[in-house]
C-alpha cells in the first residue's frame, strides 16, 4: 500500500486524477471503477479539464460504479446515476451505454446483484477509485463481522438514513437500502486508488494503514491487494504523520 501526501483538497484531486488519467492514456478502452461522495468531485473536475484541453479521450472507456440506492429511479436527483452524470459523464465524451451502475429501481435484489456480478466478471476494473467512510466503509460495505463477498443489498443504518433526510422532501422518501459491490468486486480491480481529505478521516486512515486487517474496518482489506495507492491531504494524514511518518511518501 502506497500512501501519497497531498497538501490540500486541490492537490489531492490533482495527484489522484493524474494516476487515473495515466490508466486512460495507457489503455484507451480501460474499465474505470468509479465512486460517488464529496471526496472524488475535485478529481472528476480534473478529468473534465483533461478532456476539455484535449489530453484525455473517454470515447472507448467503460465504467462500473460501486453502488446505488434502492428504490430511486435514474432521474431522481439523489440517485448515484444522477450524481455521476452531473459530476462527470455529461461533461466528457463517454458513451452512456458504456457506463454501468447497479439498477436501484430493480426490486429483485437477487437478480440485480447477480446481473452486476456477471458484469464485473466480464469487465474487471483496471483501476477502482474509492472514497472512505469515517468508519472505514468502502462502497456501502459497512463494518461487520465478516466481509461480504459479492454484490449485495445493504440495509442502511438509522444514522445514515437520518443523515440523508435533509436531501429529501419527506423523511419517508429516504432510501432504506442500497446495492453495493462486495469486497471481491473491489479487490479484483488491477489497481485501487483511494482518496481521502479532511481531519475527520485522519483516525480511519491511520487504522487502515497500521491496524489489523478485519471486517470491522472494511478498508483494511485493501492491505491484501498488491497495487493500492491512497492519496490523502495533510489533514487526513494527521494521525499517521504522528505515529508512522515513514509510511507516507511525497510522490
Ligand atoms: P465522502 O464519502 O467522500 O462524502 O466523505 C466517502 C464515503 O462515504 O465513501
py3Dmol code that shows the C-alpha trace and the ligand (Angstrom):
import py3Dmol

protein = """\
ATOM      1  CA  UNK A   1       0.000   0.000   0.000  1.00  0.00           C
ATOM      2  CA  UNK A   2       1.442   3.316  -1.076  1.00  0.00           C
ATOM      3  CA  UNK A   3       0.316   6.466   0.743  1.00  0.00           C
ATOM      4  CA  UNK A   4       0.884   9.747  -1.067  1.00  0.00           C
ATOM      5  CA  UNK A   5       0.851  13.096   0.728  1.00  0.00           C
ATOM      6  CA  UNK A   6      -1.189  15.945  -0.710  1.00  0.00           C
ATOM      7  CA  UNK A   7      -1.097  19.472   0.650  1.00  0.00           C
ATOM      8  CA  UNK A   8      -4.844  20.083   0.478  1.00  0.00           C
ATOM      9  CA  UNK A   9      -8.042  19.009  -1.325  1.00  0.00           C
ATOM     10  CA  UNK A  10      -6.966  20.583  -4.602  1.00  0.00           C
ATOM     11  CA  UNK A  11      -3.560  18.905  -4.512  1.00  0.00           C
ATOM     12  CA  UNK A  12      -5.196  15.551  -3.617  1.00  0.00           C
ATOM     13  CA  UNK A  13      -7.607  15.893  -6.535  1.00  0.00           C
ATOM     14  CA  UNK A  14      -4.801  16.711  -8.995  1.00  0.00           C
ATOM     15  CA  UNK A  15      -2.472  13.920  -7.838  1.00  0.00           C
ATOM     16  CA  UNK A  16      -5.238  11.311  -7.828  1.00  0.00           C
ATOM     17  CA  UNK A  17      -6.604  12.470 -11.196  1.00  0.00           C
ATOM     18  CA  UNK A  18      -3.118  12.105 -12.686  1.00  0.00           C
ATOM     19  CA  UNK A  19      -2.996   8.449 -11.584  1.00  0.00           C
ATOM     20  CA  UNK A  20      -6.413   7.743 -13.090  1.00  0.00           C
ATOM     21  CA  UNK A  21      -5.616   9.682 -16.266  1.00  0.00           C
ATOM     22  CA  UNK A  22      -2.439   7.627 -16.724  1.00  0.00           C
ATOM     23  CA  UNK A  23      -4.573   4.477 -16.931  1.00  0.00           C
ATOM     24  CA  UNK A  24      -6.881   6.054 -19.538  1.00  0.00           C
ATOM     25  CA  UNK A  25      -3.891   7.187 -21.610  1.00  0.00           C
ATOM     26  CA  UNK A  26      -2.132   3.814 -21.438  1.00  0.00           C
ATOM     27  CA  UNK A  27      -5.289   1.840 -22.244  1.00  0.00           C
ATOM     28  CA  UNK A  28      -7.957   3.837 -24.132  1.00  0.00           C
ATOM     29  CA  UNK A  29     -10.565   1.069 -23.694  1.00  0.00           C
ATOM     30  CA  UNK A  30      -9.894   0.629 -19.972  1.00  0.00           C
ATOM     31  CA  UNK A  31     -12.521  -0.087 -17.344  1.00  0.00           C
ATOM     32  CA  UNK A  32     -12.692   2.564 -14.620  1.00  0.00           C
ATOM     33  CA  UNK A  33     -14.312   1.637 -11.314  1.00  0.00           C
ATOM     34  CA  UNK A  34     -15.877   4.857 -10.040  1.00  0.00           C
ATOM     35  CA  UNK A  35     -17.190   6.188  -6.740  1.00  0.00           C
ATOM     36  CA  UNK A  36     -19.609   8.841  -5.517  1.00  0.00           C
ATOM     37  CA  UNK A  37     -19.364  11.070  -2.437  1.00  0.00           C
ATOM     38  CA  UNK A  38     -17.885  14.500  -1.893  1.00  0.00           C
ATOM     39  CA  UNK A  39     -14.222  13.431  -1.990  1.00  0.00           C
ATOM     40  CA  UNK A  40     -13.912  12.482  -5.708  1.00  0.00           C
ATOM     41  CA  UNK A  41     -15.714  15.581  -7.049  1.00  0.00           C
ATOM     42  CA  UNK A  42     -12.473  17.569  -7.458  1.00  0.00           C
ATOM     43  CA  UNK A  43     -10.793  14.602  -9.134  1.00  0.00           C
ATOM     44  CA  UNK A  44     -13.695  14.387 -11.607  1.00  0.00           C
ATOM     45  CA  UNK A  45     -13.301  18.117 -12.270  1.00  0.00           C
ATOM     46  CA  UNK A  46      -9.650  17.474 -13.183  1.00  0.00           C
ATOM     47  CA  UNK A  47     -10.655  14.672 -15.568  1.00  0.00           C
ATOM     48  CA  UNK A  48     -13.187  17.002 -17.219  1.00  0.00           C
ATOM     49  CA  UNK A  49     -10.435  19.596 -17.613  1.00  0.00           C
ATOM     50  CA  UNK A  50      -8.189  16.961 -19.179  1.00  0.00           C
ATOM     51  CA  UNK A  51     -10.938  16.185 -21.687  1.00  0.00           C
ATOM     52  CA  UNK A  52     -11.636  19.861 -22.449  1.00  0.00           C
ATOM     53  CA  UNK A  53      -7.952  20.513 -23.032  1.00  0.00           C
ATOM     54  CA  UNK A  54      -7.714  17.557 -25.404  1.00  0.00           C
ATOM     55  CA  UNK A  55      -5.439  15.484 -23.160  1.00  0.00           C
ATOM     56  CA  UNK A  56      -7.997  12.774 -22.339  1.00  0.00           C
ATOM     57  CA  UNK A  57     -10.302  10.765 -24.575  1.00  0.00           C
ATOM     58  CA  UNK A  58     -13.089   8.726 -22.965  1.00  0.00           C
ATOM     59  CA  UNK A  59     -14.744   7.549 -26.187  1.00  0.00           C
ATOM     60  CA  UNK A  60     -13.773   3.906 -25.585  1.00  0.00           C
ATOM     61  CA  UNK A  61     -13.628   3.967 -21.776  1.00  0.00           C
ATOM     62  CA  UNK A  62     -16.098   1.824 -19.829  1.00  0.00           C
ATOM     63  CA  UNK A  63     -17.091   2.421 -16.225  1.00  0.00           C
ATOM     64  CA  UNK A  64     -18.532   0.426 -13.315  1.00  0.00           C
ATOM     65  CA  UNK A  65     -19.759   2.237 -10.207  1.00  0.00           C
ATOM     66  CA  UNK A  66     -19.629   0.904  -6.685  1.00  0.00           C
ATOM     67  CA  UNK A  67     -23.182   1.332  -5.509  1.00  0.00           C
ATOM     68  CA  UNK A  68     -26.667   2.801  -5.839  1.00  0.00           C
ATOM     69  CA  UNK A  69     -29.621   3.469  -3.554  1.00  0.00           C
ATOM     70  CA  UNK A  70     -32.550   1.070  -3.896  1.00  0.00           C
ATOM     71  CA  UNK A  71     -35.913   2.482  -4.863  1.00  0.00           C
ATOM     72  CA  UNK A  72     -34.666   5.584  -6.678  1.00  0.00           C
ATOM     73  CA  UNK A  73     -35.073   5.907 -10.417  1.00  0.00           C
ATOM     74  CA  UNK A  74     -32.202   7.215 -12.529  1.00  0.00           C
ATOM     75  CA  UNK A  75     -33.831  10.642 -12.869  1.00  0.00           C
ATOM     76  CA  UNK A  76     -34.028  11.195  -9.095  1.00  0.00           C
ATOM     77  CA  UNK A  77     -31.512  13.892  -8.205  1.00  0.00           C
ATOM     78  CA  UNK A  78     -30.422  11.820  -5.188  1.00  0.00           C
ATOM     79  CA  UNK A  79     -29.512   8.772  -7.269  1.00  0.00           C
ATOM     80  CA  UNK A  80     -25.875   7.981  -7.923  1.00  0.00           C
ATOM     81  CA  UNK A  81     -26.672   7.778 -11.660  1.00  0.00           C
ATOM     82  CA  UNK A  82     -27.674  11.430 -11.440  1.00  0.00           C
ATOM     83  CA  UNK A  83     -24.549  12.265  -9.423  1.00  0.00           C
ATOM     84  CA  UNK A  84     -22.266  10.646 -11.997  1.00  0.00           C
ATOM     85  CA  UNK A  85     -23.951  12.499 -14.880  1.00  0.00           C
ATOM     86  CA  UNK A  86     -23.773  15.818 -13.062  1.00  0.00           C
ATOM     87  CA  UNK A  87     -20.189  15.448 -11.895  1.00  0.00           C
ATOM     88  CA  UNK A  88     -18.554  13.608 -14.796  1.00  0.00           C
ATOM     89  CA  UNK A  89     -20.413  11.784 -17.551  1.00  0.00           C
ATOM     90  CA  UNK A  90     -22.312  14.763 -19.005  1.00  0.00           C
ATOM     91  CA  UNK A  91     -19.050  16.707 -19.363  1.00  0.00           C
ATOM     92  CA  UNK A  92     -16.817  14.210 -21.159  1.00  0.00           C
ATOM     93  CA  UNK A  93     -17.085  12.183 -24.384  1.00  0.00           C
ATOM     94  CA  UNK A  94     -18.054   8.908 -22.728  1.00  0.00           C
ATOM     95  CA  UNK A  95     -20.748   6.768 -24.368  1.00  0.00           C
ATOM     96  CA  UNK A  96     -23.585   6.493 -21.784  1.00  0.00           C
ATOM     97  CA  UNK A  97     -24.034   2.861 -22.900  1.00  0.00           C
ATOM     98  CA  UNK A  98     -20.532   2.191 -21.553  1.00  0.00           C
ATOM     99  CA  UNK A  99     -21.362   3.408 -18.039  1.00  0.00           C
ATOM    100  CA  UNK A 100     -22.674   0.884 -15.513  1.00  0.00           C
ATOM    101  CA  UNK A 101     -24.241   1.403 -12.101  1.00  0.00           C
ATOM    102  CA  UNK A 102     -26.361  -1.063 -10.106  1.00  0.00           C
ATOM    103  CA  UNK A 103     -30.021  -0.536 -11.030  1.00  0.00           C
ATOM    104  CA  UNK A 104     -31.632   0.772  -7.843  1.00  0.00           C
ATOM    105  CA  UNK A 105     -35.042   0.641  -9.495  1.00  0.00           C
ATOM    106  CA  UNK A 106     -34.928  -3.160  -9.790  1.00  0.00           C
ATOM    107  CA  UNK A 107     -36.853  -4.512  -6.769  1.00  0.00           C
ATOM    108  CA  UNK A 108     -35.495  -8.046  -7.349  1.00  0.00           C
ATOM    109  CA  UNK A 109     -32.304  -7.851  -5.278  1.00  0.00           C
ATOM    110  CA  UNK A 110     -31.052 -11.351  -6.098  1.00  0.00           C
ATOM    111  CA  UNK A 111     -31.449 -10.790  -9.832  1.00  0.00           C
ATOM    112  CA  UNK A 112     -29.876  -7.331  -9.762  1.00  0.00           C
ATOM    113  CA  UNK A 113     -26.874  -8.441  -7.677  1.00  0.00           C
ATOM    114  CA  UNK A 114     -26.316 -11.481  -9.938  1.00  0.00           C
ATOM    115  CA  UNK A 115     -26.542  -9.260 -13.022  1.00  0.00           C
ATOM    116  CA  UNK A 116     -23.972  -6.850 -11.606  1.00  0.00           C
ATOM    117  CA  UNK A 117     -21.556  -9.598 -10.555  1.00  0.00           C
ATOM    118  CA  UNK A 118     -21.756 -11.100 -14.067  1.00  0.00           C
ATOM    119  CA  UNK A 119     -20.952  -7.659 -15.466  1.00  0.00           C
ATOM    120  CA  UNK A 120     -17.934  -7.311 -13.138  1.00  0.00           C
ATOM    121  CA  UNK A 121     -16.747 -10.773 -14.202  1.00  0.00           C
ATOM    122  CA  UNK A 122     -16.951  -9.709 -17.833  1.00  0.00           C
ATOM    123  CA  UNK A 123     -15.184  -6.375 -17.330  1.00  0.00           C
ATOM    124  CA  UNK A 124     -12.934  -6.246 -14.242  1.00  0.00           C
ATOM    125  CA  UNK A 125     -11.759  -2.722 -13.463  1.00  0.00           C
ATOM    126  CA  UNK A 126      -8.272  -1.642 -14.499  1.00  0.00           C
ATOM    127  CA  UNK A 127      -8.422   0.839 -11.644  1.00  0.00           C
ATOM    128  CA  UNK A 128     -11.035   1.190  -8.884  1.00  0.00           C
ATOM    129  CA  UNK A 129     -11.499   4.591  -7.276  1.00  0.00           C
ATOM    130  CA  UNK A 130     -12.697   4.620  -3.660  1.00  0.00           C
ATOM    131  CA  UNK A 131     -13.656   7.125  -1.007  1.00  0.00           C
ATOM    132  CA  UNK A 132     -13.711   6.019   2.603  1.00  0.00           C
ATOM    133  CA  UNK A 133     -16.286   6.489   5.354  1.00  0.00           C
ATOM    134  CA  UNK A 134     -15.257   7.666   8.810  1.00  0.00           C
ATOM    135  CA  UNK A 135     -15.999   4.128   9.974  1.00  0.00           C
ATOM    136  CA  UNK A 136     -13.849   2.567   7.243  1.00  0.00           C
ATOM    137  CA  UNK A 137     -16.629   1.652   4.839  1.00  0.00           C
ATOM    138  CA  UNK A 138     -15.833   1.312   1.140  1.00  0.00           C
ATOM    139  CA  UNK A 139     -18.799   1.462  -1.199  1.00  0.00           C
ATOM    140  CA  UNK A 140     -21.646   0.552   1.163  1.00  0.00           C
ATOM    141  CA  UNK A 141     -19.602  -2.236   2.777  1.00  0.00           C
ATOM    142  CA  UNK A 142     -20.122  -1.222   6.385  1.00  0.00           C
ATOM    143  CA  UNK A 143     -18.208  -2.581   9.420  1.00  0.00           C
ATOM    144  CA  UNK A 144     -19.426  -6.136  10.076  1.00  0.00           C
ATOM    145  CA  UNK A 145     -18.338  -9.477  11.494  1.00  0.00           C
ATOM    146  CA  UNK A 146     -17.382 -10.822   8.084  1.00  0.00           C
ATOM    147  CA  UNK A 147     -16.550  -9.454   4.640  1.00  0.00           C
ATOM    148  CA  UNK A 148     -19.456  -9.539   2.171  1.00  0.00           C
ATOM    149  CA  UNK A 149     -18.003 -11.050  -0.976  1.00  0.00           C
ATOM    150  CA  UNK A 150     -20.333 -10.371  -3.901  1.00  0.00           C
ATOM    151  CA  UNK A 151     -22.663  -7.548  -4.870  1.00  0.00           C
ATOM    152  CA  UNK A 152     -25.377  -7.393  -2.247  1.00  0.00           C
ATOM    153  CA  UNK A 153     -28.222  -5.354  -0.832  1.00  0.00           C
ATOM    154  CA  UNK A 154     -27.411  -3.442   2.349  1.00  0.00           C
ATOM    155  CA  UNK A 155     -29.943  -2.041   4.789  1.00  0.00           C
ATOM    156  CA  UNK A 156     -28.837   1.486   5.643  1.00  0.00           C
ATOM    157  CA  UNK A 157     -28.223   2.258   9.295  1.00  0.00           C
ATOM    158  CA  UNK A 158     -30.527   4.689  11.080  1.00  0.00           C
ATOM    159  CA  UNK A 159     -27.707   7.235  11.298  1.00  0.00           C
ATOM    160  CA  UNK A 160     -27.180   7.102   7.509  1.00  0.00           C
ATOM    161  CA  UNK A 161     -30.927   7.440   6.896  1.00  0.00           C
ATOM    162  CA  UNK A 162     -31.118  10.382   9.312  1.00  0.00           C
ATOM    163  CA  UNK A 163     -28.056  11.999   7.730  1.00  0.00           C
ATOM    164  CA  UNK A 164     -29.652  11.689   4.264  1.00  0.00           C
ATOM    165  CA  UNK A 165     -33.048  13.012   5.342  1.00  0.00           C
ATOM    166  CA  UNK A 166     -32.055  16.630   4.687  1.00  0.00           C
ATOM    167  CA  UNK A 167     -31.774  15.900   0.948  1.00  0.00           C
ATOM    168  CA  UNK A 168     -35.358  14.644   0.648  1.00  0.00           C
ATOM    169  CA  UNK A 169     -38.747  16.399   0.795  1.00  0.00           C
ATOM    170  CA  UNK A 170     -40.240  13.845   3.199  1.00  0.00           C
ATOM    171  CA  UNK A 171     -38.474  11.531   5.681  1.00  0.00           C
ATOM    172  CA  UNK A 172     -40.274   8.511   4.166  1.00  0.00           C
ATOM    173  CA  UNK A 173     -38.641   9.288   0.784  1.00  0.00           C
ATOM    174  CA  UNK A 174     -35.151   8.478   2.113  1.00  0.00           C
ATOM    175  CA  UNK A 175     -33.950   5.135   0.712  1.00  0.00           C
ATOM    176  CA  UNK A 176     -33.771   2.328   3.281  1.00  0.00           C
ATOM    177  CA  UNK A 177     -31.304   0.177   1.369  1.00  0.00           C
ATOM    178  CA  UNK A 178     -28.669   0.171  -1.355  1.00  0.00           C
ATOM    179  CA  UNK A 179     -26.991  -2.237  -3.745  1.00  0.00           C
ATOM    180  CA  UNK A 180     -23.217  -2.307  -3.389  1.00  0.00           C
ATOM    181  CA  UNK A 181     -20.293  -4.069  -4.971  1.00  0.00           C
ATOM    182  CA  UNK A 182     -18.864  -6.516  -2.425  1.00  0.00           C
ATOM    183  CA  UNK A 183     -15.280  -6.788  -1.250  1.00  0.00           C
ATOM    184  CA  UNK A 184     -14.415  -9.303  -4.001  1.00  0.00           C
ATOM    185  CA  UNK A 185     -15.725  -6.935  -6.664  1.00  0.00           C
ATOM    186  CA  UNK A 186     -13.470  -4.193  -5.320  1.00  0.00           C
ATOM    187  CA  UNK A 187     -10.411  -6.395  -4.738  1.00  0.00           C
ATOM    188  CA  UNK A 188     -10.438  -7.836  -8.251  1.00  0.00           C
ATOM    189  CA  UNK A 189      -9.527  -4.447  -9.755  1.00  0.00           C
ATOM    190  CA  UNK A 190      -5.956  -4.408 -11.068  1.00  0.00           C
ATOM    191  CA  UNK A 191      -5.220  -1.168  -9.241  1.00  0.00           C
ATOM    192  CA  UNK A 192      -7.017   0.571  -6.402  1.00  0.00           C
ATOM    193  CA  UNK A 193      -6.918   4.326  -5.756  1.00  0.00           C
ATOM    194  CA  UNK A 194      -8.402   5.622  -2.515  1.00  0.00           C
ATOM    195  CA  UNK A 195      -8.833   9.335  -1.889  1.00  0.00           C
ATOM    196  CA  UNK A 196      -9.389  10.971   1.500  1.00  0.00           C
ATOM    197  CA  UNK A 197      -9.369  14.518   2.788  1.00  0.00           C
ATOM    198  CA  UNK A 198     -10.178  16.345   5.981  1.00  0.00           C
ATOM    199  CA  UNK A 199      -9.417  15.861   9.638  1.00  0.00           C
ATOM    200  CA  UNK A 200     -12.452  13.599  10.177  1.00  0.00           C
ATOM    201  CA  UNK A 201     -10.713  10.923   8.056  1.00  0.00           C
ATOM    202  CA  UNK A 202      -7.412  11.071   9.989  1.00  0.00           C
ATOM    203  CA  UNK A 203      -8.147   8.319  12.523  1.00  0.00           C
ATOM    204  CA  UNK A 204      -9.531   5.873   9.979  1.00  0.00           C
ATOM    205  CA  UNK A 205      -6.601   6.391   7.590  1.00  0.00           C
ATOM    206  CA  UNK A 206      -4.197   5.565  10.415  1.00  0.00           C
ATOM    207  CA  UNK A 207      -6.238   2.443  11.280  1.00  0.00           C
ATOM    208  CA  UNK A 208      -6.327   1.284   7.655  1.00  0.00           C
ATOM    209  CA  UNK A 209      -2.571   1.763   7.309  1.00  0.00           C
ATOM    210  CA  UNK A 210      -1.431   0.310  10.622  1.00  0.00           C
ATOM    211  CA  UNK A 211      -4.259  -1.602  12.330  1.00  0.00           C
ATOM    212  CA  UNK A 212      -5.320  -5.215  11.876  1.00  0.00           C
ATOM    213  CA  UNK A 213      -6.965  -6.379   8.652  1.00  0.00           C
ATOM    214  CA  UNK A 214     -10.517  -7.082   9.809  1.00  0.00           C
ATOM    215  CA  UNK A 215     -14.129  -6.727   8.621  1.00  0.00           C
ATOM    216  CA  UNK A 216     -14.797  -4.233  11.420  1.00  0.00           C
ATOM    217  CA  UNK A 217     -12.613  -1.852   9.353  1.00  0.00           C
ATOM    218  CA  UNK A 218     -13.664  -2.818   5.813  1.00  0.00           C
ATOM    219  CA  UNK A 219     -10.997  -0.712   4.056  1.00  0.00           C
ATOM    220  CA  UNK A 220      -8.242  -2.560   5.957  1.00  0.00           C
ATOM    221  CA  UNK A 221      -8.710  -5.443   3.487  1.00  0.00           C
ATOM    222  CA  UNK A 222      -7.005  -3.252   0.889  1.00  0.00           C
ATOM    223  CA  UNK A 223      -3.666  -4.067   2.552  1.00  0.00           C
ATOM    224  CA  UNK A 224      -4.007  -7.529   0.988  1.00  0.00           C
ATOM    225  CA  UNK A 225      -4.186  -6.065  -2.535  1.00  0.00           C
ATOM    226  CA  UNK A 226      -0.882  -5.843  -4.450  1.00  0.00           C
ATOM    227  CA  UNK A 227      -1.423  -2.394  -6.007  1.00  0.00           C
ATOM    228  CA  UNK A 228      -3.157   0.149  -3.784  1.00  0.00           C
ATOM    229  CA  UNK A 229      -2.461   3.876  -3.655  1.00  0.00           C
ATOM    230  CA  UNK A 230      -4.013   6.196  -1.111  1.00  0.00           C
ATOM    231  CA  UNK A 231      -3.835   9.902  -1.911  1.00  0.00           C
ATOM    232  CA  UNK A 232      -4.742  11.890   1.184  1.00  0.00           C
ATOM    233  CA  UNK A 233      -4.417  15.510   2.192  1.00  0.00           C
ATOM    234  CA  UNK A 234      -2.364  16.716   5.163  1.00  0.00           C
ATOM    235  CA  UNK A 235      -5.437  16.803   7.459  1.00  0.00           C
ATOM    236  CA  UNK A 236      -6.427  13.213   6.666  1.00  0.00           C
ATOM    237  CA  UNK A 237      -2.795  12.167   7.249  1.00  0.00           C
ATOM    238  CA  UNK A 238      -2.569  13.984  10.596  1.00  0.00           C
ATOM    239  CA  UNK A 239      -2.666  10.875  12.826  1.00  0.00           C
ATOM    240  CA  UNK A 240      -0.433   8.747  10.603  1.00  0.00           C
ATOM    241  CA  UNK A 241       2.089  11.563  10.362  1.00  0.00           C
ATOM    242  CA  UNK A 242       2.469  11.411  14.154  1.00  0.00           C
ATOM    243  CA  UNK A 243       2.505   7.618  14.595  1.00  0.00           C
ATOM    244  CA  UNK A 244       4.180   6.330  11.445  1.00  0.00           C
ATOM    245  CA  UNK A 245       5.521   9.091   9.130  1.00  0.00           C
ATOM    246  CA  UNK A 246       7.730   6.606   7.270  1.00  0.00           C
ATOM    247  CA  UNK A 247       4.616   5.161   5.606  1.00  0.00           C
ATOM    248  CA  UNK A 248       3.918   8.461   3.812  1.00  0.00           C
ATOM    249  CA  UNK A 249       5.600   9.329   0.529  1.00  0.00           C
ATOM    250  CA  UNK A 250       5.737  12.683  -1.253  1.00  0.00           C
ATOM    251  CA  UNK A 251       5.104  11.294  -4.757  1.00  0.00           C
TER     252      UNK A 251
END
"""
ligand_1 = """\
9
LIG
P -17.299 11.320 1.265
O -17.867 9.855 1.415
O -16.421 11.313 0.053
O -18.547 12.164 1.054
O -16.567 11.642 2.513
C -16.976 8.811 1.352
C -17.698 7.526 1.607
O -18.601 7.537 2.470
O -17.359 6.526 0.966
"""
view = py3Dmol.view(width=600, height=400)
view.addModel(protein, "pdb")
view.setStyle({"model": 0}, {"cartoon": {"style": "trace"}})
view.addModel(ligand_1, "xyz")
view.setStyle({"model": 1}, {"stick": {}})
view.zoomTo()
view.show()
